């Protein structure tokens, strides 16, 4: 297992054994033509035992390498990993946020496809192969998201629409109190056939596969988003650039949810609402920007309510989150 400082990504060379693993495994150099190469990038911040469980689940899949990006964890979760020549730990030295962490990890691989994931995920057998097959069937596909299930087996709405201003406002106002309202149902694509691959607007960044070329063309995640909405922004830019996004239910993962964020709930709530406002401003054009101050007021009120619910203990891990 190689351990690398994130600043070494400029040459992507494994300083531990002197070999250039990223380049030899990447698509820029001679490689096996039997199957496309797929790497894994997982961003870790105090994920505890969940990180090891995630690695166990992807070892059974046909992946060429795993890059663990450690965002300044203090729980030792990335220190005690079992020796594995296919695993590289990249230490950023600070908690850079999710998107920035992914970007650091992507810089260390040349694989054609990259599975990007949270550490509190368990990849079911065959999930990676199903996602790769989706890319093989559509050369315009930039990102593909699996069916994400909660620990109780229910399907999380990980494939969604870009909401109109009206739908977004209705979801923001009602989502915390009436998760089944018609605005949230439309936004979360409750009409989606959960058994069929489908083109969608965006997929959750908790676990998805990316075409490396698309990530390169788009410049990766926008690092101005610390947490949340970076996945929406990335897929939005992909559509604008002519790429497509798909939901692939044949690929299944289980997401524990909130292993790291549950330790800092208020910081994460603030980050979520700040990111929502950032994306609202970025997406709004022309006269639509006139309503952004109203959107900021609504999001601010929603944040206050969400923090109050957190303080009163009325929010728990598996409750509808209104996100």
N, C-alpha and C positions, 0 to 999 in steps of 0.2 A: 504494500500500500504506500503510495507516494503522498507526501505532504508538501504543499507548495504555497508560497505567498501569492496573493492575487496579482501583485505587481509583475510577476513573472509571465503573465499572459501574453506579453508582447512577443516572446519567442516561443511560447507554448512548449517549453522543453522541460522534461522531468529532471530536476536538479539532483534527485536522489541517486539515480542509477546512470545518468548521462545519456539516456536514450530519449528520442523525440517521439514519445508514444502517440501524441495527438496527430502528428503528421503521418506516421506510419499507419495509423488506423483510419485516417481521414480519407475523403474521396479525392483529394488532390494527388495522392500517390497510388502506386500499384496496390491493388487489394483484391480480395476474392470476389469473383463475379457471381457466386452462387446465390447471394442474398444481399440486399442493401444493408449498409451499416447503420446501426441504431445505438446511440449513446443515451445515457440518463444524466440529467442534471437535477439534483435535489438541494434545496436551500434549507439549511438547518440553523435554528436558533433555539437552543435549550429544549430540544424535542425529547430528551430523555431516551427511554427504551424504544420509543416509536421509531427512531432512526434505524436501529438494528433490525427491527421487524420489517421495515420497508425494504432494506437491502436484501434481506432473506427472500422477500417476495419477487424482487427483480432478478435475483441470481438465477431463478428457474426459467427466465425468459431469454430470448436470443438477443442479448445486447453485447456490444463490444467493449464498452467501458462505462464506468459510473463516476461522475464528478460530484463530490459532496462539497458544497460551498458552505463554509461555516461562518456565519455572521456574528462573530464574537460571542459564542456560547460560553457560559460560565458553569454549566452543569457537567462538563466533561463528556457529553454525549458523542462527540466525534473523536475523543482521545482513545477510547477503549474498543474501537472497532477491530474485528478479527482481521488478521493479515490477509490481504487479497490483492494480487498484482493487477487486477482490473479496476481497482478503486483508487481514486486520487482525491485527497482532501485539500481543498483550496481555502486558505484562511484569509479573510478580508481584513481582519484587524478592527472592525467596527460593525455595528448593525446598520448595514446600508439600505435595508429594506428588501422586499421580495424581488421586484423587477431588476434592481441593480445587482442583486446576488445572482439571479439567473444570467444576466449579461456577463458577469465574471466567469461563470461556469462554461457558458457557450464558447467563450474565447479559448478554452482549452481543448476543444474537440473539433475535428473536421468531419465527423460522421454526417451522412446524408440526412438522417432523421434524428430528432432529439426528443426524448420523453422528458418533459418538465414536470416536476411534482413537488408537493409538500412532503415532509417526512412522515406525517401522520396518515399515510395512505398505504393500503395493502393492494398490490396488483394481482388480479386473479389470473390463473393460467390461461394463456392464449391471448391476453389483452394486447400485448405489444404486436403480435403477428396480425391481429385484426386491424389495428390502426395502420400498420405499414401497408396492408392490402388496400385500404381506402386511398392511400396516397398513390399507389400503383395504378388505381383505376381512374384517377383524376389528376392530370399534371398541373391544373390550376389551383390545387388544394394547398393552402398554406398551413392551416391548423386543423386538427381533428381532436375532438373531445370524447372520452369514453362515457359510458353510463356510470355515474357516481352514486353509490349507495351509502346510506348511513349505517351505523352499526346495527340498527334494528331491521335492516334489509329494505327500508323504504328508499325510493328513488329521489335523489336530490335534483332540483330543477337546474341542472348545470348548463343547459343550452337555452339561450334566450334571444329576445328581439331587442333591437335598439328602440327604446320607447319614444313616442312623440311627446311633445311638451305636456299635452293633456294627460296622456297615460302615465308619464313620469310623475306628474303632480299628484294624480290619484293614488299611485302606488306609494309615494312618499308619505302622504297624509294618512292613508288607511292601512298600509301594510303592517304596521306594528300591532294594530288592534283587530283588524279583520283580514287575516292573510288570504282568505278566499275571495276577496272583492274582485270585481270584473277587471279592474285596471291591472292588478297584480297577476291575475290569471293570464291576461294577454301578454304582459311583459315576460312572464315565466314560461310562456308557450305551453300552457296546460293542455292545449289541443294537439300537441306533438304526439305522433304515434311512437311509443317507447320501444317498439320492436324493429323499426326500420331506420336505416341510415338516411339522414336528411341534411340538406343545406340549411344553415342557420346563420344568424347575425354574429353571435359570439358564443364562446364556450368558456367555462370556468378555468381560471389559471391554477386551481388546486391540483389538477392533473390533466395534461393534454400533450399531444405530440405535435411537433413543429417540423416543417421542411426547413433545413438549414439555410438554403438559398433565399427563402422568403424572409427569414429573420435578418439575414445580412442586408437584403434590399431595404427593409424597413428600419434598420438601425437598432433592432432589438426593442426591449421594453423602454418606455420613457421613464427615466429615473427620477423625474420630478414627483412621481407617485411613490410615496413610501410604502404604503400597503393599500390594497383594494383599488378597483377600477383600472388598474394597469392592464388587466386582461381585456377589458372592454375597449380601452383605447387602442391596444395593439390590433385587435380584430377590426375595429373601425378603420384604422389606417390601412389594413390589409385589403379590405373591400374597396377603399378609395384607390388603391394601387392596382386593382384588377384581379386580386387573388380571391379565393373562396374559403369558406369555413364550414366544417361538417360535424354533425353529431353521429357517433358510431356506437350504437348500443350493443353490438357484438363484443365490444371490449368493455370489461367491467372492472371497476376498482371499488374498494370500500374506504371511506374517508371518516376517520375518527372525529375530526373537526376540533379546532381550537386548542390543541395541546400546548402551543406556545402563547397564542393570543389570550387564552383564559387567564394567564398570570398577570396580564396588563389590560384589563377590560376597558378601562376608561381611555387609555391612550389609543387603543384600537378603534373605539367608537369615534373618537375625534378624527383619527386618520381616515376612517371610512367616509365620514360626512365631508371632510375637506377634499378628499379625492373625488367624491361625487360632484362637488361644486366645480372643481378644476375641469372635469370632463364636460360638465354642462357648458361652461364658458368656451371650451375648445370647440365643441360641436356646434354651438350657436353661431349663426351667420346673419348678417344684415339686421333687420328689425328684431329678430329673435333675441339679440343681445340686450334689448331693452327690458326683457323679463328676467334677466339673470339676477338683478338685485332682489326681486320677489322670490326667486328660487333660493337665494342665499338665506332669506328670512325664514322660509319654510324649512329648509334643512337645519337651520339653527334651532328652531323650535323642536324639530324632530329629535335632534341630538340631545336637547335638554330632557325630553321625555324618555329617551332611551337610557340616559344616565340615571334618571330617577328610578326607572324600572330595575336597572342593575343594582342600585343601592338598596332597593326594597326587596331584592331577592326574587323578583317575579320573572326573571329570565334564567333559563337553564339550558344546558348544552343541546338537547334534542328538541327544544321548543321551536316553533316557527320563528325565524329571525326577522322577517320583514325586509330582507335584503334584496 
